[in-house]
Amino acid sequence: MKQKTKIVLLSLLLAFSAPSAHAWTDKDTFWETLYLSAHVADWGQTRDIAAQCSEGYYYETNPVLGKCPTAQWVNTYFLGTALLHASVAQMLPSKYRRLFQVGTLGMELNYINSNASIGLRVNF
C-alpha cells in the first residue's frame, strides 16, 4: 500500500474513532452540504488537472497530491478529505464548527475560482 494511501486511511480511522458529544443541527447540515458541494467541484477541477498535466498544460499546487497526480490518487485524496471534513465538523463544539465550515468553504470557493480563471473544468 502506498504511503499516501496509508496516511489518508489513518486520518480517517482517527477521525471516526473520536466520539462526539456536540449536537448537530439543520444549519450544520446546510453548511456542510455547501462545503461538500464546493469540495466536489474542486475535486472535478483537480481531475481535469490530472488529465492534462502530462501534456504540460497544468500542474497541481497541492503538495500532498504532487505536481501531476493520477486520477486514482485525486479520487482517494478527495474522498478521504471529504469524510475527514465531515468528521471534524461533527466533533467540534458548535461555536467552532461554523467557523470551520465557513472558513473551509471560503478556501474551496477561492480554489474553484482560481481554477476556473485558468480554464479548468469540473471533469468526472
C-alpha positions in Angstrom: 0.0 0.0 0.0 1.4 3.4 -0.9 2.4 5.8 1.8 -0.1 8.4 0.8 -3.0 6.0 0.9 -1.8 4.8 4.4 -1.9 8.5 5.6 -5.4 9.0 4.3 -6.7 5.8 5.9 -5.0 6.5 9.2 -6.6 10.0 9.2 -10.0 8.6 8.6 -9.6 6.0 11.3 -8.6 8.6 13.8 -11.5 10.9 12.8 -14.1 8.2 13.0 -12.8 6.8 16.3 -13.3 10.1 18.3 -16.7 10.3 19.9 -18.8 13.4 19.5 -20.9 15.0 22.3 -21.9 18.0 20.3 -25.4 18.2 18.9 -25.7 18.6 15.1 -28.3 21.0 13.7 -30.1 21.6 10.4 -27.8 24.7 10.0 -24.8 22.4 10.4 -26.2 20.2 7.7 -26.8 23.2 5.4 -23.2 24.5 5.8 -21.6 21.0 5.5 -23.6 20.5 2.3 -22.4 23.8 0.9 -18.8 22.9 1.8 -19.1 19.4 0.3 -20.6 20.8 -2.9 -17.7 23.1 -3.3 -15.3 20.3 -2.4 -16.8 18.1 -5.2 -16.3 21.0 -7.7 -12.7 21.3 -6.7 -12.3 17.5 -7.0 -13.6 17.7 -10.5 -11.2 20.5 -11.4 -8.3 18.6 -9.9 -9.2 15.6 -12.0 -9.0 18.0 -15.0 -5.5 18.9 -13.9 -4.6 15.2 -13.6 -5.9 14.5 -17.1 -3.9 17.3 -18.7 -0.7 17.7 -16.6 1.3 15.1 -18.5 0.8 17.3 -21.6 2.3 20.2 -19.7 -0.8 22.4 -19.7 -1.4 22.4 -16.0 0.1 21.2 -12.7 -1.2 20.7 -9.2 0.0 23.1 -6.5 -1.2 21.0 -3.5 2.0 19.3 -2.2 0.1 16.3 -0.8 -1.2 15.5 -4.3 2.1 16.2 -6.1 2.5 18.2 -9.4 1.0 15.6 -11.7 -1.3 13.2 -9.6 -3.1 10.2 -11.1 -6.9 10.3 -11.2 -6.9 7.4 -8.7 -4.8 9.4 -6.2 -7.0 12.5 -6.7 -10.1 10.4 -6.0 -8.6 8.8 -2.9 -7.5 12.2 -1.6 -10.8 14.0 -2.2 -12.9 11.2 -0.8 -10.8 10.9 2.3 -10.7 14.7 2.9 -14.5 14.9 2.4 -15.0 12.3 5.0 -12.4 13.8 7.3 -14.0 17.3 7.0 -17.5 16.0 7.9 -15.9 14.1 10.9 -14.0 17.1 12.2 -17.1 19.3 11.8 -19.1 16.7 13.8 -16.5 16.6 16.6 -16.2 20.4 17.0 -18.2 22.3 19.5 -21.0 24.2 17.8 -19.4 27.6 18.3 -16.2 26.5 16.4 -18.0 24.2 13.9 -19.5 27.1 12.0 -16.1 28.9 11.8 -14.5 25.7 10.5 -17.3 25.1 7.9 -17.5 28.7 6.6 -13.7 29.1 6.7 -13.0 25.9 4.7 -15.9 26.8 2.3 -14.2 30.1 1.6 -11.0 28.3 0.9 -12.7 25.9 -1.5 -14.5 28.7 -3.3 -11.2 30.5 -3.8 -9.6 27.3 -5.3 -12.6 26.8 -7.6 -12.5 30.5 -8.8 -8.7 30.3 -9.3 -9.0 27.1 -11.2 -11.9 28.3 -13.4 -10.0 31.5 -14.2 -7.2 29.5 -15.8 -9.7 27.4 -17.8 -10.1 24.3 -15.7 -13.4 22.5 -15.8 -15.2 20.0 -13.5 -14.2 16.7 -15.1 -15.7 13.4 -13.8 
